Amino acid sequence: MPRRRDTAAAAVLGLALAAAADLALAQDNHARSPYAGMQAREVKGLDAKTVDDLRAGRGMGLALAAELNGYPGPMHVLGLADRLRLSPDQRARVQQLFERMKAEAVPLGERLLEEERSLDRHFAERTITRDVLAALTRSIGETTGALRQAHLSYHLATIEALTPEQVRQYAVERGYGSTHPHRH
């Protein structure tokens, strides 16, 4: 009989120790911020991929309203040029649109990065005020809006270079299905 009590006591002790360990882990995880380590970022509010995308003029999902509603983007159309059977003239037109989009998007991305750096700097140097904060966040919002508009506008221009069949094929190639809500 003493053996059964020892086993039961050991089980209860094991459960108590496990519960204490779980509680300690939960408290440690609760105290530790999910942002730990991000304080070393080049731009605190943006991850490295976003910084690279802004510098390269990539869309970063800013044109999803167009893309997912049947307005192809120039970069993806160029990537699918053979499958879409673009004519040489279409290829040249979409290439030109892509280059113009990048020429517009890259400086906007650089401006956004500088505005984010300025926001970081004001907080880091403890020079932030309500007025500076309002001005910087307003400017960041305007630049983000201009960047989004740039990307969206080139989706509008790109669809004009394609036939309805090419737009349907684009939707298939991109995995959106054979039908699309947009009527070209």
C-alpha positions, -999 to +999 in steps of 0.1 A: +000+000+000+028+025+007+039+021-028+006+033-042+007+064-020+043+072-031+032+069-068+002+091-063+022+116-043+049+117-071+021+122-097+006+151-078+041+166-072+048+162-110+016+179-119+023+207-095+058+212-108+045+211-144+018+237-136+044+259-119+067+257-149+038+265-172+029+295-151+065+307-150+067+303-188+034+321-193+045+350-171+079+352-189+062+351-223+037+377-212+064+400-201+085+396-232+074+418-260+068+403-295+088+434-307+119+423-288+149+426-312+132+450-336+148+480-319+179+473-340+160+477-373+172+504-398+136+518-398+119+508-366+084+507-380+093+487-411+107+452-415+137+447-438+116+432-466+094+463-467+124+486-468+138+466-497+105+466-515+101+504-511+136+509-524+129+487-554+095+502-562+076+469-556+039+470-549+038+452-515+001+446-519-007+482-523-026+475-556-046+445-544-079+463-550-069+464-587-052+430-589-079+410-573-107+427-593-093+419-627-068+447-634-034+431-641-002+448-630+026+455-655+053+435-636+032+404-635+020+408-671+056+410-682+064+379-662+035+361-680+042+377-714+046+344-733+016+327-717-005+357-724+008+358-760+016+395-759+024+410-792+057+429-796+038+462-794+020+451-762+052+439-747+069+472-754+039+492-741+037+472-708+075+474-704+072+512-707+044+512-682+065+491-658+095+514-661+073+545-656+057+529-626+092+522-610+104+557-619+074+570-599+073+545-571+110+544-562+113+581-552+080+578-533+094+548-515+126+567-506+105+596-494+085+573-472+116+557-458+130+592-450+098+602-433+098+570-412+135+576-403+126+611-392+098+598-370+123+573-355+149+600-350+125+623-332+115+596-308+151+584-303+164+619-296+134+627-274+125+657-296+091+645-305+062+669-298+025+666-306+029+690-335+059+672-350+041+639-345+010+653-363+031+667-392+051+635-397+022+611-395+002+632-419+031+633-443+037+595-440+000+590-447+001+613-478+032+596-491+017+561-486-014+573-504+006+587-533+026+554-535-006+534-535-022+556-562+009+552-583+007+514-582-030+513-588-029+538-617-005+515-636-029+486-632-055+508-648-031+516-677-020+480-681-055+466-686-059+490-715-030+473-733-046+438-730-074+420-748-103+406-728-089+371-735-055+381-721-071+395-690-090+362-685-058+342-691-040+364-666-066+356-640-061+319-647-023+321-646-023+340-613-046+315-597-078+336-596-099+312-617-112+313-652-138+340-646-132+374-632-156+401-621-141+428-643-156+433-678-129+447-701 
